[in-house]
């Protein structure tokens, strides 16, 4: 079934916002004192900021007030809509396949998008996915894709649309055309300590997703020591807000709370994680990576209206895996993005580190814990991630786990392999990696990846 032609719809707000914005100080004071802004005031605030009539320091003051005082549901909806309207929206004309995306709040070893998006596309859903880069201990989908030789994540909106139409799936970075207010506001949040605000997080995520012309969105809210939200109650509150705001704006939103108390799968690092995602599509990946892929894919098919019953949706995904249809979609997407599609059949074509260093068990026992935060931070120091947005990454380096939580090991057996570009610091890195593993005399209780459904 051919995908419909997509169109661009320009919804940028007028350069000069309606009404005066000289009362921006009053809006800052109102929010500082716990008051609420109207829809029109929120729209004028964002329009004034984008036009230059409201300065960076004025908006930063308002963002700090929001951090402490919060936003009402109505204000959050208004902010999301205003950020969405700051740029272009992709619009599908005529009969079309349902358009659904997935967003993760970030984790260690989270390569799920790379196997999930093409698999869902193979089931008859259009997946226009706008993803981000890794920052801090959490990895980024774009960095993993760029480990594929030649893959271009920065393409025009028109080319993005064409690939979705021809292949059914495309994964790109945020462009200057889509929700540009989000990029500018996030840059301020990043340097003013106002990132951890649930309403601002919600508006940031949903404005980008809505700009892609989605019908549905599945949220993967990570919970645990390696997650942005380590507390279950806080993660649930964020998920519930995303669902509520998304539905107010006409988006079918579903969500899962998933465990991030240990790394996902067996790999941390860009080329290594890309290889693991390919293995999942070939039916060879780790059980927990596959399980999370199928769980999120089930919710995406339900959000798309393709299947209402979870069991039927999962069966459809499993059939696409068994037939190789998911892997075939990934090959086609890579080729359309200028990358080497041969990596799907031959993952050895991905970049590889020059050396490996084994991390050995100091004694016998059961692996009762693997600290994702510690390993994520170590991967950054090794060059697989970045602590600042302007840093580059080395796609070759990373950590390959030889065990999982619950594994029995003997003294001297490898717990992990460090893939290093140079061996001068390998001994120190191995010592740090060893500290992330907890060994006990008894096996731990089994812990499911999917904790709750929103």
Protein Blocks (a to p, Z undefined) as FASTA:
>chain_A
ZZdddddddfbdcfbdghjfklmmmmmmmmmnopacdfklmmmmmmmmmnopacfklmmm
mmmmmmmnopafklmmmmmmmmmmmmccdddehjdddddddddebiehiaklmmmmmmmm
mnopacdddddddehjbdcfklmmmmpghiafbdcfklmmmmmmmnopacddddfklokl
lmmmmmmmmmnopmmpfklmmmmmmmmmmmnopabdcddddedjkbmblbfklmmmmmmm
mmmmmmmnopacddddddfkbcehjbecjklmmmmmmmmmnopacfklmmmmmmmmmmmm
mmnomamblklmmmmmmmmmmnommmmmmmmmmmmnopafklmmmmmlpccdfbdcdddd
fbgcddfbdcfklmmmmmmmnopacfbfkbccdfkbccddfbdehiacdehiafbdcddf
bfklmmmmmmmmmmmpccdfbdcddddfblbdZZ
